[in-house]
Amino acid sequence: MNIKRVVIAGLGLAMLATAGAAFAQKDKDEEPTSYIYFVVIKEDNGKPVRNAAVIMHPVNVKGKQERGGMELKTDLEGKANFDGIPYGNLRVQVLAHGFQTFGEDYDVTKAKTEITIKLKRPQGQYSVYDDHAKDPGAAPKPDAPKQDPPPADSNTKPN
């Protein structure tokens, strides 16, 4: 009989603990959400970038990217949108062929959020193996041998 009471009491406590944990959780359905609208354009001429991947990740209060996320693709006019982004920090990354990867964090605080993203073309890469002697701003190579002045000609007489 004592074992039966202990089991019933244990089950009762377990049910209360589970109910308390469920009650303490935030209900995602009741959080305010935003309609987010992206326009992705080329920085140099303002033309739309089609078929760019717009990747969204939630960010916690410590600035760490949380699990989950969503990817959208831009249309022919460089536009993509989504309804249902919860308020808070959102990390946005944009990837498109022939452009530098874009990444920035946004604070979503309004019912409608519009974000314009300007993508840059890739920059030329600087190599230490290239000859930059013609570049006036180039620093001399540290391991380059120093050149001595040409030897004085012994056949010429001083004035």
C-alpha positions in Angstrom: 0.0 0.0 0.0 2.9 2.4 0.8 4.5 1.7 -2.6 1.2 2.6 -4.4 1.1 6.0 -2.5 4.7 6.8 -3.4 4.1 6.0 -7.1 0.9 8.1 -7.2 2.7 11.0 -5.4 5.7 10.7 -7.8 3.4 10.8 -10.8 1.6 13.8 -9.4 4.8 15.7 -8.8 6.0 14.8 -12.3 2.8 16.2 -13.9 3.1 19.4 -11.9 6.7 19.9 -12.9 5.8 19.3 -16.6 2.9 21.7 -16.4 5.0 24.3 -14.7 7.7 24.1 -17.4 5.1 24.3 -20.2 3.5 27.3 -18.6 6.9 29.1 -18.2 7.8 28.7 -21.9 7.0 31.6 -24.3 4.2 30.9 -26.7 5.6 31.5 -30.2 2.1 32.0 -31.5 1.5 35.1 -29.3 4.8 36.9 -30.2 4.6 39.9 -32.4 5.9 39.2 -35.9 7.0 41.4 -38.8 6.5 41.3 -42.6 10.1 41.6 -43.9 10.7 42.9 -47.4 14.2 42.7 -49.1 15.4 44.5 -52.2 18.9 43.4 -53.4 20.6 45.7 -55.9 24.1 46.2 -57.4 26.0 48.9 -55.6 27.6 50.3 -58.8 24.5 50.9 -60.9 21.4 50.2 -58.7 20.1 47.4 -60.9 18.4 44.4 -59.2 20.2 41.2 -58.5 18.1 38.2 -59.4 18.3 34.7 -57.8 20.4 36.0 -54.8 20.1 33.8 -51.7 18.8 35.8 -48.7 19.5 33.8 -45.6 18.0 34.8 -42.2 19.0 33.5 -38.8 17.6 34.5 -35.4 20.2 36.0 -33.0 20.0 35.7 -29.2 20.6 38.6 -26.7 24.3 37.6 -26.4 24.8 38.1 -30.2 25.1 34.4 -30.9 23.4 33.0 -34.0 20.7 30.5 -32.9 19.8 27.3 -34.6 17.3 27.3 -37.5 16.9 29.9 -40.2 15.4 30.4 -43.5 16.5 31.0 -47.1 14.7 33.1 -49.7 15.6 33.7 -53.3 15.2 37.1 -55.0 12.9 37.4 -58.1 13.8 39.1 -61.4 13.4 42.5 -59.7 15.7 41.6 -56.8 12.9 41.4 -54.3 12.1 38.8 -51.7 9.8 38.9 -48.7 8.5 36.8 -45.8 5.7 37.3 -43.3 6.1 36.0 -39.7 9.6 37.0 -38.6 9.5 37.4 -34.8 10.7 40.7 -33.3 14.3 40.8 -32.2 17.7 40.5 -33.7 18.0 39.0 -37.2 21.2 38.1 -39.0 20.9 38.5 -42.7 23.4 37.1 -45.2 23.1 37.5 -49.0 25.0 35.3 -51.5 24.9 35.9 -55.2 27.2 34.7 -58.0 29.7 37.3 -59.0 29.3 39.4 -55.8 30.9 39.7 -52.4 29.0 38.0 -49.6 26.9 40.4 -47.6 26.2 40.0 -43.9 24.7 42.3 -41.2 22.5 42.1 -38.1 19.2 43.9 -38.0 16.8 44.7 -35.1 13.3 43.9 -36.1 10.9 46.2 -34.1 8.1 47.1 -36.5 5.2 45.3 -38.1 6.7 46.0 -41.6 10.5 46.0 -42.1 12.0 47.1 -45.4 15.7 46.3 -46.0 17.7 47.4 -49.1 21.0 45.5 -49.6 23.6 46.8 -52.0 26.0 44.1 -53.2 29.6 44.9 -54.2 31.6 43.3 -57.0 34.7 41.4 -55.7 37.8 43.4 -55.3 41.2 42.5 -56.8 43.4 40.4 -54.6 46.8 41.7 -53.5 49.6 39.2 -53.8 53.1 39.5 -52.3 54.4 37.5 -55.3 53.3 40.1 -57.9 55.8 42.8 -59.0 54.5 46.0 -57.4 57.6 48.1 -58.3 55.5 50.4 -60.4 53.0 51.1 -57.6 54.1 54.4 -55.9 52.5 53.4 -52.6 54.1 50.0 -52.5 56.6 49.4 -49.6 60.0 47.9 -50.5 60.3 44.2 -50.1 62.0 43.5 -46.8 64.1 40.7 -48.1 65.2 42.5 -51.3 69.0 42.9 -51.5 70.1 46.5 -51.3 71.8 47.8 -54.4 75.2 49.5 -54.1 75.8 52.6 -56.2 77.7 51.9 -59.4 81.5 51.9 -59.0 83.3 55.1 -59.9 85.1 54.9 -63.2 88.9 55.1 -62.5 89.6 56.5 -66.0 87.8 59.7 -65.5 89.6 62.6 -63.8 87.9 64.8 -61.2 87.3 68.4 -62.2 
